[in-house]
Amino acid sequence: MTDGIEEIFERAGCEGALCVKPLEGDAEFGLRADELVVPASVVKVQVALEVETWFAEGRLDPCERVTLSAADRTPGPVGVSLFNDDAVLSWRDMVVLMLTISDNHTTDALIRRVGVDALNGAATRLGLTGTVIDSDLRTMLDSIGEDLGCADWKGLLDWAADASAEEMARADERLLVSRALDPSRGTRTTPRDMVDLLRLIWTDQAGPAAACERVRAVMGRQLTRHRIASGFRLPVRVAAKSGSLVGVIRNEIGVISYPDGRRYAAAVFTRSLPGSDDAAISRAIGTVTARAVTALQEAGA
C-alpha cells in the first residue's frame, strides 16, 4: 500500500515517516508509523491543548495580561521572538501566535506556565506512549549550541557568522548527532501518536469540548500552506501545524476535511542533510499525504 512513498521522499532529498487515518475506524496508511521522530514545532499542538484545557477548567484566566520581556527572548524567525521591546499579551492570544505563525517565545511562556510535567502527563493520559517533551524550546536550542562547542544558541550564531566553509561543514556533521536531533535523547513522538492526538482533538475526546474546538479553529488558521495543504485543492480544507528545525527536520500534522464529511488525520515527519531543498521536501509532504488519503478512499475508508 505504501508503494511509491519512499521514492517521493528520496526524490525530494529526505527520509520520511507518516501515518494517515480517517477520523473514525481502523483503516490506516503508514510508513514507519511507530518510529521515533523529532517533532520540532509540532509539539505546539500539545501545548495549545493543555493551555486551552486549563482555560476551560478555570485553572488559568485566558484574558490575563502577561508582559513578555525583550531581555529574555526565545530565538525564532517570526513574531515576538523578533521584537525589540517588551510585549503585553493575553494567554489566549499567545496560543494564536503559537499555532498560526509558530511563535517560539510565546510557546515558551506557555510551557513555563503549565509546566513540562503537565504536558507529559497529558500525553500519558491520552495514550501517546511514544511522545515526550524534554524541555522548552530555548533549552533545546541552547543544547544545539552546546553540542557544537559553543556556550549556547546565541554563541553558535555568533560563531557561524565568521566561520569558514570547512568549519561549517564540520559543524553540520556534529549537528546531525546533536541531542535535539536525536529522538532517543530529546523531545520525541511518533507519526501514529500525532495522528491519534488529532483524532482525539477532532472528536472532543482529548479534553473539554471547548478546548478541543479552540485548538481545531486556530490550527485552521495556520499561515503555512505549502506542506500538507499543497496536496489538496478547495473545497477540501486543511487545518495543520508545521514544524521545522535547523534545516534538517521538516514536519507537519493536520486534518483534511472534504465537503461530504470525510475527514483524515495525517502526520508526516522528514529528515534531511543540512542544505537540502526546503521547497521540494515541503511539496513531498503534500504529495505523500494526498496519495495516502487517495489510497484510503479507494479502500473504502
N, C-alpha and C positions, 0 to 999 in steps of 0.2 A: 504493500500500500504506500510505502514511502519512496518508491522508485522515482528517481529524478531529483529528489530534495537535496541529497548530498551534492549532486552536481551543480545545483543552483548556488549553494553556499561556496563550493570550490571555485566556480567561475567568478564569484564576487570577491574572492580572496580571503575567505574566513572559514572557520569551523562553526557549526551551528547545532543547536538543540531546540526542540519545540514540542509543544503539546497543544492540541486543539480539541475541544469537546463542545457539543451542544449544551445549552444551559441545563437541560434535563435529559436523563437517560444515561446509558453506559457506553455509548459509542465514543470512539477516540481515534485521533490521528496523532501519532507520536514518533519522535526520533530522539533517542536518548532522553526520554521524558523524566527519568528519575536521576539523571546525572547532576551532581552538584555544580552550580554555576555562580558567577559573581553577578549580583543583581544590579549594582550601581543605583541609579535613582529610582528604579522600580520599587525600592523599599518605601518610597514616599506614599504609596497606596496604603501600606500597613500603618504608617504614622498617621495619615489622614483618618483612617478608620478608627484608630484608638482615640484620637483627639475628638472626633465627632461623637464617639460613644460617650466620652466624658461630658460633652455639651448636653447630649440627650438625657443623660442620667443626673444632670445637675451638679456634677463634680467640678466643672470649670465653666465660668461665665464667658460665652463666646464674644461678648461685646467689651470685655475688659481691655483697656488700652495698655499697651506694653511699649516701653522705649527700647529700641534696638540700637545699641551703641556702635558708633562708627569706629571706635577704637578696638573693637573685638570682632571684626567681620570674619565669617567663614568664607573662604575663597570660592569664587564661582564666576561663570561667564555672563550672567544675566542678573537683573533685578537688584535687590537690596545689597547683594554682595559687591555691587559697583558703586554704591552711594558713598559720598564724601562726608555726609552729615548724619547725625542721629536721626532715626526714623521712628515714628509712633504709629503703631498698627494694632488692630484688634486681633485676638487669637483666630477668629474665623476668617479674617482677611489674609492672615498668614497661610491658612490652608489653601486659599485660592491661588496665591502666588506659588506655593509649593507644587500644586498639581498642574497649573496651566502653563507656567514658564519654567518649572523645576528650580525654583529659587533655593539656593543652598543655605543661606543664612537664616531664613525663616524656618526651614526644616530643622536646623539645629536648635533654634529657640523652642520649637515644639517638642523635639526629642528630649531636651533638658527638662521641659515642663512635666511630661508624662513619665519619663524615665525609660531607659533601655529594658529594664526588668519587666515593666508593664507590657512593652511591645512583644517581648519574647514570651511572656505569659499568655498573651492573646493568641500568638501563633500556636502555642501548645494546645490551648483550649479549642482552637479551630481545627486541630489535627494536621497542622503543617509541620510534619515531623522532620523535614529537611531544611527548615528555614530558621536561621539565627541571625539577629542583628548584633554585631560585635561591639559597635561604638557609634558615636555621632560622626558626621561627615568630616568635620575638622580634624578629629583624631585620626580618621582613616587617611586623609590627605597628608597629614604630618608624618604618618608612618611610611608613606611612599618616599618622602624626602629623607627620612632616616635610613631607609633601606638602600638608598642610592648614595649614602655617605654625607648627607647634609643634616643640619640641625632640625629642619622642619620643611614644610611645603614652600614657604617663602624663601628659605635658604636655597632650595632646589631651583626655584625660578630665577633667583639672582645669579646662581652659578651657571645656569643654562644660557643666560643672556650673553655670556662671553666664552662659552665652551666651543672647542673646535669640533669639526665633523667627526673626527676619530673619537674624541671624548664622548660625544653624544651617542655614537654607535655602541660604545661600551656601556653607557648608561641605559640604553634601550635593552641590552641583554640582561642587566640587573633588574630592570623594571619588570620584565616578564616573570621573574621569580619572586617578586615582592609579596609581602603578606597580603596587601589589598587585592592582588590579582590571583591569590591562591584560595579557592573556596574551602579548602580543608583547614585554613588558618584564620580567615577573616569572615566578614559578613557573607552569608550564602543563602541559597534557596535552590529549588528545582523547578523546571517548567511545569511539572504536574502540580506542585504546591501552589504556584501562582494561578494556574487555571482553577484549581479548587477554591482559592480565595475569591477569585472573581465570581465564580458560580454562587458562592455563599453571599457575597455582597449583592449580586443582582437578584437574588431570591429572598432577601431580607433575613437571612439566617446567620450573618456574620456578627450581628449586634442589633441594637434598636433600629426599627424600620426607618426612623428619621435620619439616623447616622448613615445607614446604607444608601438611602435616597440622595443624601447630600454628596456622598463620595461619587455616586454614579453621575450626578448632574455636573459636578466640577470636572471630572475626568472627560466628560463630553465636550468640554471647552478647552482642552489642551491645544496649544498652538501648533505643536509638531504634527504634521500631516504627511510626512514623507516616508514613513515606515509602514506599519500595518495598513493605514488608510490608503496608501498608494496602490494597493492591490484591489481596491473597490471603487465603485462609482455611485453617485446618487441615483436612486433614493436610499441606497444602503448607507447606514450610519455607523460610525466607529467612535467609541469612547475609549481612550487609551492613556497609558503613562509610559513614557520612554525612559531610557537610562543609558548613559554613556560614561566612559571613564578612560582618560589619558590616551585616546586614540587606539585603544585595544579592545575595549568592551563596548558593544552596541546592542541594545535590547529594546524590546517593547512588549507590554502586555495590554490586552484590551478586549472589548466585547464588540462583535459585529452584529448589527441588528438589521434584518430585512423587513420590508413593508408588510409581508404576510405573517409576521410574528416569529419567524425562525431567528434564533439568536445563538451565537457561538462565542465561547471564551477561548482566547488564544494567548499563548506565551511563547515568545521567540527570543533566544539568547545567542549571541555570537561573540566570537573571539578572533582577533587577527593580529598580525605583526604591526608594530608602530609604523605609521606612514601609509597604511592601506587606504584604498579608495572608499571614503565615507559614503559618497553618493551611491556607489554600486552596492555596498553592503546594506544600506537603508532600503534600496529598491528590492534587494533579495528578501528582506524581511517581509515586505508586502507580497512579493511573488509566492513565497512558500506558504504564507498564511492563506492566500486566495486558493492555492492548489489544495491545501488541506481541507478547507471549507467545501470546495467543489467535490472532493472525494467523499466527504461525509454526506453531502447532499445526494450524490449518486448512489450511496449505500442506503439511502432512506432515512438518514438522521437529520 
